[in-house]
């Protein structure tokens, strides 16, 4: 697996997208930001965090469907570009419940869509006999990076504020797009096995 170029590249993409670490940044830092910087009540914060949860359901469904229809690599690059733009937008967005709800919904949809797409690319890159090992390596490398990004985000928030922290982390999506430019789209044809009774 370590010799599989696409496998290692997609694992790198999973590692570098710090601003959308499926729950790491979202679950830890958004609620304090909404409470401390905007002074929202617990009920309002709960509603806004619900937008993040809803987006994390919708994003993978939509982008997963699109990646089945079009180039997986190009769709992943598009979702990373939208993740960058969405992160920058949310980083500098002021108070306003309706706009925040819509923005957080879209932000979460973009940033959480990477998982389903990268997993599809892993499945395409690995032969059937190597698929379990490929996914094990993919998740190991990807999730090893989550504590790092949580610590980096916390340090940046303490020293520079929420907007600066997310602005700097949004650049990680550009790194992901760059890494993907070295990848070949290797979608494997689906093999339908006939069941003989």
C-alpha positions as a Markdown table, in Angstrom:
| # | Residue | x | y | z |
|---|---|---|---|---|
| 1 | Unk | 0.0 | 0.0 | 0.0 |
| 2 | Unk | 2.8 | 2.4 | 0.7 |
| 3 | Unk | 4.0 | 2.0 | -2.9 |
| 4 | Unk | 0.5 | 3.0 | -4.2 |
| 5 | Unk | 0.9 | 6.6 | -5.3 |
| 6 | Unk | -2.8 | 7.4 | -5.4 |
| 7 | Unk | -3.3 | 5.8 | -2.0 |
| 8 | Unk | -0.6 | 7.9 | -0.4 |
| 9 | Unk | -1.7 | 11.1 | -2.1 |
| 10 | Unk | -5.3 | 10.7 | -1.0 |
| 11 | Unk | -4.2 | 10.0 | 2.6 |
| 12 | Unk | -2.2 | 13.3 | 2.4 |
| 13 | Unk | -5.3 | 15.1 | 1.3 |
| 14 | Unk | -7.2 | 13.7 | 4.2 |
| 15 | Unk | -4.5 | 14.9 | 6.6 |
| 16 | Unk | -4.0 | 18.5 | 5.4 |
| 17 | Unk | -7.6 | 19.8 | 5.4 |
| 18 | Unk | -7.4 | 21.2 | 8.9 |
| 19 | Unk | -10.3 | 23.6 | 8.8 |
| 20 | Unk | -12.8 | 20.8 | 8.2 |
| 21 | Unk | -11.7 | 18.0 | 10.4 |
| 22 | Unk | -15.2 | 16.4 | 10.6 |
| 23 | Unk | -16.0 | 17.4 | 14.2 |
| 24 | Unk | -12.6 | 18.3 | 15.6 |
| 25 | Unk | -12.7 | 22.1 | 14.9 |
| 26 | Unk | -16.5 | 22.2 | 14.5 |
| 27 | Unk | -17.4 | 20.5 | 17.8 |
| 28 | Unk | -14.7 | 22.1 | 19.9 |
| 29 | Unk | -14.4 | 25.7 | 18.8 |
| 30 | Unk | -17.6 | 26.9 | 17.2 |
| 31 | Unk | -19.8 | 26.9 | 20.3 |
| 32 | Unk | -17.3 | 29.0 | 22.4 |
| 33 | Unk | -16.9 | 31.4 | 19.4 |
| 34 | Unk | -20.7 | 31.9 | 19.2 |
| 35 | Unk | -21.0 | 32.3 | 22.9 |
| 36 | Unk | -17.9 | 34.5 | 23.6 |
| 37 | Unk | -17.7 | 36.6 | 20.4 |
| 38 | Unk | -21.4 | 37.0 | 19.7 |
| 39 | Unk | -23.0 | 36.5 | 23.1 |
| 40 | Unk | -25.6 | 34.0 | 21.9 |
| 41 | Unk | -27.8 | 32.1 | 24.3 |
| 42 | Unk | -27.4 | 28.3 | 24.7 |
| 43 | Unk | -30.6 | 27.7 | 22.8 |
| 44 | Unk | -29.4 | 29.8 | 19.8 |
| 45 | Unk | -26.0 | 28.1 | 19.9 |
| 46 | Unk | -27.7 | 24.7 | 19.9 |
| 47 | Unk | -29.8 | 25.7 | 16.8 |
| 48 | Unk | -26.7 | 27.0 | 14.9 |
| 49 | Unk | -24.7 | 23.9 | 15.8 |
| 50 | Unk | -27.6 | 21.9 | 14.4 |
| 51 | Unk | -27.0 | 23.6 | 11.1 |
| 52 | Unk | -23.4 | 22.2 | 11.1 |
| 53 | Unk | -24.8 | 18.7 | 11.8 |
| 54 | Unk | -27.4 | 18.9 | 9.1 |
| 55 | Unk | -24.7 | 20.1 | 6.6 |
| 56 | Unk | -22.5 | 17.2 | 7.5 |
| 57 | Unk | -25.3 | 14.9 | 6.3 |
| 58 | Unk | -26.3 | 16.7 | 3.2 |
| 59 | Unk | -22.7 | 17.4 | 1.9 |
| 60 | Unk | -21.5 | 13.8 | 1.6 |
| 61 | Unk | -24.7 | 12.7 | -0.1 |
| 62 | Unk | -24.6 | 15.4 | -2.7 |
| 63 | Unk | -20.9 | 15.3 | -3.4 |
| 64 | Unk | -20.8 | 11.5 | -3.3 |
| 65 | Unk | -23.5 | 11.4 | -5.9 |
| 66 | Unk | -21.6 | 14.0 | -8.1 |
| 67 | Unk | -18.4 | 12.1 | -7.8 |
| 68 | Unk | -20.1 | 9.0 | -9.1 |
| 69 | Unk | -21.3 | 11.0 | -12.2 |
| 70 | Unk | -18.1 | 12.9 | -12.9 |
| 71 | Unk | -14.3 | 12.7 | -12.3 |
| 72 | Unk | -13.7 | 11.8 | -8.6 |
| 73 | Unk | -10.5 | 13.9 | -8.5 |
| 74 | Unk | -12.0 | 17.0 | -10.1 |
| 75 | Unk | -15.1 | 16.8 | -7.8 |
| 76 | Unk | -12.8 | 16.5 | -4.8 |
| 77 | Unk | -10.8 | 19.5 | -5.9 |
| 78 | Unk | -14.1 | 21.4 | -6.4 |
| 79 | Unk | -15.3 | 20.5 | -2.9 |
| 80 | Unk | -11.9 | 21.6 | -1.4 |
| 81 | Unk | -12.2 | 24.9 | -3.2 |
| 82 | Unk | -15.7 | 25.4 | -1.9 |
| 83 | Unk | -14.4 | 24.4 | 1.6 |
| 84 | Unk | -11.8 | 27.1 | 1.4 |
| 85 | Unk | -14.3 | 29.7 | 0.3 |
| 86 | Unk | -16.8 | 28.6 | 2.9 |
| 87 | Unk | -14.3 | 28.6 | 5.7 |
| 88 | Unk | -13.1 | 32.2 | 4.8 |
| 89 | Unk | -16.8 | 33.3 | 4.7 |
| 90 | Unk | -17.6 | 31.9 | 8.1 |
| 91 | Unk | -14.3 | 33.2 | 9.6 |
| 92 | Unk | -15.3 | 36.8 | 8.9 |
| 93 | Unk | -19.1 | 36.5 | 9.3 |
| 94 | Unk | -20.6 | 38.8 | 11.9 |
| 95 | Unk | -23.6 | 38.1 | 14.1 |
| 96 | Unk | -27.0 | 37.4 | 12.6 |
| 97 | Unk | -28.8 | 34.2 | 13.3 |
| 98 | Unk | -30.4 | 33.5 | 9.9 |
| 99 | Unk | -27.3 | 34.3 | 7.9 |
| 100 | Unk | -25.2 | 32.3 | 10.3 |
| 101 | Unk | -27.5 | 29.3 | 10.1 |
| 102 | Unk | -27.4 | 29.2 | 6.3 |
| 103 | Unk | -23.7 | 29.9 | 6.2 |
| 104 | Unk | -22.9 | 27.2 | 8.7 |
| 105 | Unk | -25.1 | 24.7 | 6.9 |
| 106 | Unk | -23.2 | 25.3 | 3.6 |
| 107 | Unk | -19.8 | 25.5 | 5.3 |
| 108 | Unk | -20.4 | 22.1 | 6.9 |
| 109 | Unk | -21.8 | 20.6 | 3.7 |
| 110 | Unk | -18.6 | 21.6 | 1.9 |
| 111 | Unk | -16.0 | 20.7 | 4.6 |
| 112 | Unk | -17.6 | 17.3 | 5.5 |
| 113 | Unk | -18.0 | 16.2 | 1.8 |
| 114 | Unk | -14.3 | 15.2 | 1.5 |
| 115 | Unk | -14.7 | 12.0 | 3.5 |
| 116 | Unk | -17.0 | 10.1 | 1.1 |
| 117 | Unk | -15.1 | 11.3 | -1.9 |
| 118 | Unk | -11.7 | 10.3 | -0.6 |
| 119 | Unk | -13.0 | 6.9 | 0.5 |
| 120 | Unk | -14.3 | 6.3 | -3.0 |
| 121 | Unk | -10.9 | 7.1 | -4.5 |
| 122 | Unk | -9.3 | 4.7 | -2.0 |
| 123 | Unk | -11.6 | 2.0 | -3.1 |
| 124 | Unk | -10.7 | 2.7 | -6.8 |
| 125 | Unk | -7.0 | 2.7 | -6.0 |
| 126 | Unk | -6.8 | -0.6 | -4.2 |
| 127 | Unk | -7.3 | -4.0 | -5.6 |
| 128 | Unk | -9.9 | -6.2 | -4.0 |
| 129 | Unk | -7.4 | -8.2 | -2.0 |
| 130 | Unk | -5.7 | -5.0 | -0.7 |
| 131 | Unk | -8.8 | -3.0 | 0.1 |
| 132 | Unk | -9.0 | -3.7 | 3.8 |
| 133 | Unk | -5.3 | -2.8 | 4.3 |
| 134 | Unk | -5.8 | 0.4 | 2.1 |
| 135 | Unk | -8.7 | 1.6 | 4.3 |
| 136 | Unk | -6.8 | 0.8 | 7.5 |
| 137 | Unk | -3.8 | 2.9 | 6.3 |
| 138 | Unk | -6.1 | 5.7 | 5.1 |
| 139 | Unk | -7.9 | 6.1 | 8.4 |
| 140 | Unk | -4.7 | 5.7 | 10.4 |
| 141 | Unk | -2.9 | 8.5 | 8.6 |
| 142 | Unk | -5.9 | 10.7 | 8.4 |
| 143 | Unk | -7.0 | 10.5 | 12.0 |
| 144 | Unk | -3.5 | 10.8 | 13.3 |
| 145 | Unk | -3.6 | 14.4 | 12.1 |
| 146 | Unk | -6.8 | 15.4 | 13.9 |
| 147 | Unk | -5.3 | 16.1 | 17.3 |
| 148 | Unk | -2.6 | 18.2 | 15.6 |
| 149 | Unk | -5.2 | 20.4 | 13.9 |
| 150 | Unk | -7.2 | 20.8 | 17.0 |
| 151 | Unk | -4.1 | 22.0 | 18.9 |
| 152 | Unk | -3.1 | 24.4 | 16.1 |
| 153 | Unk | -6.6 | 25.8 | 15.9 |
| 154 | Unk | -6.7 | 26.3 | 19.7 |
| 155 | Unk | -3.3 | 28.0 | 19.7 |
| 156 | Unk | -4.3 | 30.3 | 16.9 |
| 157 | Unk | -7.6 | 31.2 | 18.5 |
| 158 | Unk | -6.0 | 32.0 | 21.8 |
| 159 | Unk | -3.3 | 34.2 | 20.2 |
| 160 | Unk | -5.0 | 35.7 | 17.2 |
| 161 | Unk | -8.7 | 35.1 | 17.4 |
| 162 | Unk | -11.3 | 33.0 | 15.6 |
| 163 | Unk | -11.3 | 34.8 | 12.3 |
| 164 | Unk | -7.5 | 34.7 | 11.9 |
| 165 | Unk | -7.4 | 31.0 | 13.0 |
| 166 | Unk | -10.0 | 29.9 | 10.4 |
| 167 | Unk | -8.4 | 32.2 | 7.7 |
| 168 | Unk | -5.1 | 30.5 | 8.1 |
| 169 | Unk | -6.6 | 27.0 | 8.2 |
| 170 | Unk | -8.5 | 27.7 | 5.0 |
| 171 | Unk | -5.2 | 27.6 | 3.2 |
| 172 | Unk | -4.9 | 23.9 | 4.0 |
| 173 | Unk | -7.6 | 23.3 | 1.4 |
| 174 | Unk | -5.4 | 24.9 | -1.3 |
| 175 | Unk | -2.6 | 22.5 | -0.3 |
| 176 | Unk | -5.1 | 19.6 | -0.7 |
| 177 | Unk | -6.0 | 20.9 | -4.2 |
| 178 | Unk | -2.3 | 21.1 | -5.1 |
| 179 | Unk | -1.7 | 17.5 | -3.9 |
| 180 | Unk | -4.6 | 16.2 | -6.0 |
| 181 | Unk | -3.1 | 17.7 | -9.1 |
| 182 | Unk | -0.5 | 14.8 | -9.0 |
| 183 | Unk | -3.2 | 12.1 | -8.9 |
| 184 | Unk | -4.7 | 10.1 | -11.7 |
| 185 | Unk | -8.4 | 9.3 | -11.8 |
| 186 | Unk | -8.4 | 5.5 | -11.7 |
| 187 | Unk | -12.0 | 4.5 | -11.4 |
| 188 | Unk | -12.4 | 0.8 | -11.6 |
| 189 | Unk | -15.2 | -0.7 | -13.6 |
| 190 | Unk | -17.9 | -2.2 | -11.5 |
| 191 | Unk | -17.9 | -6.0 | -11.6 |
| 192 | Unk | -21.3 | -7.6 | -11.2 |
| 193 | Unk | -21.1 | -11.2 | -10.1 |
| 194 | Unk | -23.9 | -13.5 | -11.1 |
| 195 | Unk | -25.2 | -15.7 | -8.4 |
| 196 | Unk | -25.8 | -19.2 | -9.6 |
| 197 | Unk | -28.3 | -21.1 | -7.6 |
